[in-house]
Amino acid sequence: MARPIKMTESLCREILQEFATALRGGRYPDGKISYTRLLTQANRKATLSFTEQAYLKMLMLVNGTDKEVGWHGLVHRAEDETKDEYIVTDLLVYPQEVTGATVTTDQSKYETWLMGHEDEVFNQIRLQGHSHVNMSCVPSPTDTSLYDRIFSQLEEDMFYVFLIWNKRNERMVRIYDMAKNMFFDTDDVTVQVLDGPYGIREFLSNAETMVKTAAPIYSYSGPYNGAYAGSYSGSYGGAAGWGNQPVKSAATAPAATLPASPVLVAAAPVSQTPAAVTPKKKKRKKKKESFPSYPAYGPYDDDEEDDTDLPIM
């Protein structure tokens, strides 16, 4: 559930007052005091909106290869900042070496690629995403370690989005918004595709009204004779219903073939220790090479198998 990232003065006072009230009204025959206060805000929800271009690019990356792929997203807040809405306008693929379960970047190549962007683009890089091919979208320990390093260096006016997507259209979304002091987890985030020239959103909305899930059909045969002798035939499509899709707009998104890309190289990952993270770019001086080290994203260790043959971080 959505929850504050840090304790504010007003929240501290509120909790202290509640605790004092609980103390005065409680009875403690065992000599112990127990007090629990959830910080979640169940009614606070966020929206992650993709432009058609950004969404189609992501589907191509996920569905167009049998390897994991990592990407950055250009993201900004919606104009109405009273809404917790974040808009992904484009995706960028950085230099990486990939396998079916890992993404590894070379720090030097990554920094060279990163520093090649203009400030306007650089300062909108607020999303780190990668695919999990046919595996579930549960973050690996390597993923969560990366998230923690990026989060630790976010400044007070920043936000950052972490995303995992697989071929089954399942997803994991985490949004840290320091300015609003809010953390949104997957169940708190609605993912949608914005209206655009291709009419994807309207097409999927119309398709939803036309496609219905078939009801299961049961048939029985054979005499009873004190024992059950029957059979089940038919199909049960409840799990594939439109309402159960992680992202409604992705239900009939076209499969695409990922073209060969010079930045994707299928190779055994090189074990390395990711460098420090500097999410926000300051005004650059004359020498770009003076910019401090930015993160090397990888390797992701996303499988659930024994890691004997995988690189050890």
N, C-alpha and C positions, 0 to 999 in steps of 0.2 A: 504493500500500500504506500501511497505518497506520504512523505514525512519530511520534517525539517532536517536540514543538514547539520545545523549547529544550534546551540541554545542561545536564544536572545534574552535580553533583560526582562522583557514582559513575560516571556514563557517561563523563565525562572521564578518570577514572582507568583505566577499563576500556580505553578506546581508546588511551591513552598506553602502557599495558602491552602491548597487542597490537602497537602500532607499534614499541616497543623490541625486542620479540621478532622482528619481521619484519626490523628493521635488522641485528640480530646474525646472523641466518641467511641474509641476502641476499648476492648478488654483483652488482657494479656495474661491468662492464667499460666501459660508455659514460659512466661518471661521473655518472649520473643516478639519483635515487631516486624511485620511484613507489609510492604507497600509496593504496589505495581501501578505504573501509569504509562499507558501507551501514547506514543508521540505521533501515531499515524493520523492522517487526515483523509478518511475514507471517501469524502465527497470531492476531493481535489483531483482533477483529471487533466491530462495533457494530450495534445494532438501533434503528431509528427506527419507533416504534409510533404509529399513529393511532387515536384513538377513532373509532367509526362516524360520529359527527357531523362531526368534523374532516375525515375522508377524503371523505365525500360532499360537503361544502362545497367541497373542493378540486376534485373532479371537475366540479362544477357551474361553477366559475369557469373551468376549462380548456376544457371542452366546450361551454359555453353561450354563447360569444361568439367572433367571428372577430378580436377585438382582444387584445392582450396585457393582462394584469391582474396587478397586484402585491398581495401580502398579507403580513401578519404572522401568526405562529403563537404560541400560548401553549404553552410547553414546560416540562417539569420532568424531572429524573432519576428513574429507577425507584427504588422503595424500597430494593432491594438494590443499593447503590452499588458493589459488587464487580463488577457486570455493567455493561457499557458500553451501557446502554439509555436512550433518551430518548423521552418520551411526549408527543405532540402532542394536546392536549385540545380546542383550538378554533382557528378562524381569524378574523382581523379584516381587513377591507378599509378602507384609508385613502383620503383624498381624493386623486384623481389624474386626469390627462388622458392618454388612451391612443390609440395607433394600432395598426396591425398589427405594428409592430416596435419600439415604444417605450412606456415608461411614464415620465411626468413628474409630479413633485409640486411644489406651491408650498410653500416653506418655512414661511410664516406660517400657512397653512391646516393644514399637517401638524402643526405644533407645537400649535396650538389643539386639534386632534383628539386628539393624543397626551396632552396634559395633562388632558384630560377624563376619563381613566380613573383609577379608584382604584388605590392603591399595589399591592394584591394582584394586579390585572390587569397593571399597568404592569411590575412586576418579573418577570412571566412571559413577556414579549415577548422571545423568544429565537430567533425564526426569521424570516428574510426570504426570501420565495419569490415567483416570478413565472412566468408561462406563456411558452412560445415558440411557441404556436399550432401550425403545421405544420413548423416548423424544428427542426433538431437542438438538443440541450440543451447545446451547448458555450457556456460563458460568453463574452460579448463583452469587449473591453478595458474598456468602461465598467462591466460587472459586476465584473470582477476588481479594478478600482480601488476600487469601493464596498466589496468584501469586505476589501481591505487596510486601508481607513480604519476599518471597524468592528473588525477584528481588532487594530489598533494600540491601541485604547482598552479592550480587555477587561482586567478586573482578574484577579488570581490565582485567585479562586474562581469565575470565570464560565465559561460555555460559550455557543456560538452555532452555529446551524444555517443553512446556505444551501441553497436548493432551487430547481431549475428543472424544470418538468414540461411535456410537450406532449401533443397529442391522440393520438399513437401510443403513449401510456403509457410513453414513455422518460423518463428522469430524470437529473439530476445532483444529487448530495448531497455536501456538505462539512460536517464537524462539527469545530469547534475546541473542545477541552475543556482550559482552562487549569489547572483543579484537578488533572486527571489527566495533564497534560502530554502529550496525545495529539491527533493530527490523523487523522481518518478521511476517506478519499476514497470516491467512488461504489462502487467494487468492494469496499470494506470494510464496506459498510452494507447490512443486510437491512431492507427496508421491509415492514411487516405491518400488518394491521387487527386491532384487539383485539376480543374477543367483546363483543357488545352486544345490546340488545333486538331488533334487526332480524335478527340471525343471519346477517350477511353472510359472516363468515369460514367458518361451517359450510356455507352454501350454495355458496360457491365451491369449497370442499374437495370436496364431494359432486359438483359439476359436473365437476371435473377427472377424477374416476374414470369419468364417463360419456362424455366427449368425447375422441375419439381422432383423431389426424392420419392422413388417408388416404395410403396409399403411392402413389408415382407409377406411372402406367400407360404403357407404351411400346408402340407398334405400328409395324410396318414394311410397306411395300408396294413392288411393282415389282421387276423382275429385277435381278440384280447386274450382269452384262455389263461387268465391269471398272470400274464406277464406282458410287458409293453413290447410291442413289435411294430415299429413305425419308422418313418423316415422324414427328414426335413429337406425341403427343396425350395429353391428361390434364392433371392439375394436380399441382404439387409443393407440399406444405404444410409442409415442414420448418421454414421460418422462422417459421411462425405457431403452432408447437406451444406447448403450455402451458409447457414447461420453458424456453422462450426468452423468455417475457414478462418485462419488467423488474421487475414486481411481480405476483406470482402472484395476489394477491387482487383485482387490478384488471382481470383478463381479461374478466369478464362484468359489470363494474360498469355500472349503467344510465346511459344518456345522459340528461342533464337539460338543461332550458332555463333559462338564467340570467334571473331576473326583473330588470326595470328597477331600477337602483340609483341613488340620488341622488348617490353618490360617484363613479360612473364616467361620464366625459364624453368622448365621442369628439371629439377636436379636434387640431389641429396642435400638437405639443409646443413648449413655450417653453423655449429653451435657457437653462440656468442652471448654476451651479456648486454642487454639493451642499455643505452646511455640515458642520461638524465633528460627530462622532458621540459620543454619551454613552449607551452601552447600558444602564448601571445607574442606577436612580433612587435618589437619597438621600432621606432624610426631608424632606418639603417644609415650608417655613416658612409664614408667613401669606400671602406673595405668590407665587402660582404663576408670575407673569411673570418672576420672578428666576431661573427654571430656565435653565441654559445651553442653547445651540442644539443641537437633535437633528438627525439626518440627513434631508436631503431625498432620497428614493430616486428618482433618475432624471436624465435619461432613460436607459432601457436601449436600447442600440443592438444588436439581436440578429440583424439580418439579415446575410447574407453577400454582399450586393450592394454596388454603389458607393454611397458615403455622400454624394454631392454634394447631394442634397435633404434630408438628415437634419441635425438640429442638431449643431453641433460643440461638444464639451465643452472 
